[in-house]
Amino acid sequence: MRLDLTGRHVDITPPLRRLVAVKLSRLERLLKDGFVSGQVVLAREKHQLRADITLHARGDHFLHGVGSADNWETSIGDAIDKIAQQAQKVKTKWKSRKRRVRGALLASAERPTEPRVERAAAAARAPRARMPRVLQRSRQTVKPMSIADAAREIEAGDGLVIFRDLERDSISVLYRQRNGELTLVETEA
């Protein structure tokens, strides 16, 4: 960030320059790479010390804050606080714009040729197919066993057995239906 520091009826000393840099580093952290340049005017007006800070952020945003107090730290701090509020507002706008653009791109990628009105009408007419919830219940190892052994294991287990059928040498699934019957699903090798 380019920084212009000007003093009116004030000599800009190295400690004063460091104070301004430390206070501005808070804003740099807030907006990250959003700052382009900054102008700081420090002025002595009668019994007050005035700090007038203008920052140029990306996207032609100008943030401006004025602080006036008896010492430099307070006056610069007041100006920085006012700019921090403006910077927070700009930052939320940047974030919301990113979200809107991303959502709009996804919506347009789904059906690029249909007009918006037709899409809304089609969505209202056709009910959406909902995906069933898939829950992970347990991990099971595939053991070689007979159908009778698998039926005995269902009685002791959770109602589902995946096994390698010894007679057919293929993977099979045996599960209990809601009515209590056992169902065998055989795969082809």
N, C-alpha and C positions, 0 to 999 in steps of 0.2 A: 504494500500500500504506500502510495506517495503522500507525504504529509508536509503541508506548508504551515509554519508556525510564525505568527506575526505578533509583535508587541506594540501597543500604543501607550506611550508614556511609561513603558516598562522595558527593562533590559531582560532579554531571554537568556537566563543562565543555564548551565548544564543540569543542575538539580531540577529546575523548573521544566526543562525539556524531558528529563527522565520521568517526572511526575505525570506529564501529559501522556508519554508513551505507555507507562504502566496502566493508567486509567483506560486508555484506548485498547489495550490488549484484551480487556474484558469483552469489549464489543467485537473484536476480531474472533475470539473464541465463539461468541454467540452466532455470528453469521459466517464463520469459516472463511471461505474464499470469496465472499460476497462484496468486499470493499474494493473500490477502485482508487479513490483518493480522499483526502481529508484536508480541511482548512480550519486552523485554530487561531482565533484572535483573542489575545489576552490584553485587557485594558484596565487602567486605573482611572476611576471616575470619582472624584471627590473623596469620600470615605469608604468606597466600595471597590472590590476587585471583581471584575466581570470576565467571564469566560464565554466566548461565543464560538460554538463548534458546529461545523457543517461537514457531513460525510456524504460522499457519492457512492451509492451501492450499485450493484449490477442491475440492469434493467431500467436505467434512468430514474432511480429512486434517490431522492435527496433527503437525508435525515438531519434535522437541525435542533440544537438545544442551546439554551442560554442559562447560565448560572451566575448568581451574584451573591457574594458573601464577604466576610471580613478577612478570610484567608484563601490562598489559592487552592488548597486541597478541597475545601468545601465547595467553592464555586465551580471548579472543574468537575467534582463529583456530582453536583446537581445537574450540570449540563449533560454529563454522561448518562445519568439516570433517565433523563427525558429522552435521550436518543435510544437508550436500551428498550424503552417501551415501544418506540416506533419500530425498532429493529425486530422486536418480537412479533409485531403485527405483520411486518413484511415477510418474515420467515414463515409464519403460518400461511400466508397467501401463496408463497412459493411451494410449500408442501401440498396444500390443497390443489393447486394447479397440476402438480405432478400426478396426484391421485386421479383427478378428473380425466386427464389426458390418457393415462394408462387404462382406465375403465372404458373410455370412449373408443380407444383403439381395439380393445378386446371385443366390444360390442360390434364394431364395424367389421372386424375380421370374421365374425361368425356368419353374417349374411350381408356381404357387400352390395349385392345387386337389388335387394328388396328395399323399397322406400320405407320410411319410419312408420307411416300410418298402417301400411300393410303388415308390417312386423307386429305392431301392437294388436291389430285385429286377429292375426294368426295366433298370437300368444294367448289371447282371451278365449279363442275357440277351442284350441287343443290343450287338454290337460297334460301337464308335464309328468313324464314317467319318473318316479322317484326310485333312486337306488336303495336297495335294502341295506340296513346296517350290517356290517361284517364285524363280528367280535372274535378276538383270538381267545380261544378257551384253553387249549393246552397243546403241548407238543407231544407227538406220539412217534415212537420208533416203529418201523415196519419190520415185524417179526415173522419168520416162517412158521405157519401153524395150519391146522385143518379147520374146517368150518365149525366143527363141534367144539374145538378149543376156543375159537373166536366167540361162540355163543356163550360159553362158560365165562369168558372174560368180560362180556357185556354185563352179565349179572353182577359182577363185582365192581365194574367201572362206571363210566359216565354215560353209557348208552351208545358209544361209537367205537368201533375197532377197525383200524386199517392194518391189513396183514398181507403176507405173500402166501397165496394158496398153494399148498404142497402138491395137490393133485393136478392143477392146471399150470403151475409155475407162472402165475401172473399176480398182479396187485389187485386186491379185492377190498371192499368196504362193507361192513356189516353194521347196521344201525337199527335202533328201536324206534318205531313210529309212535305217534301219540296214542293210538288205540292199543298199543302193547305188542303188536306183531313185529317180528324181526324181518328186515329187508336186506337182501344181499345184492351188492352192485359189483359186477365182474367187469374187468377191463380186458381188451383184446391185446395180445402181444404182437 
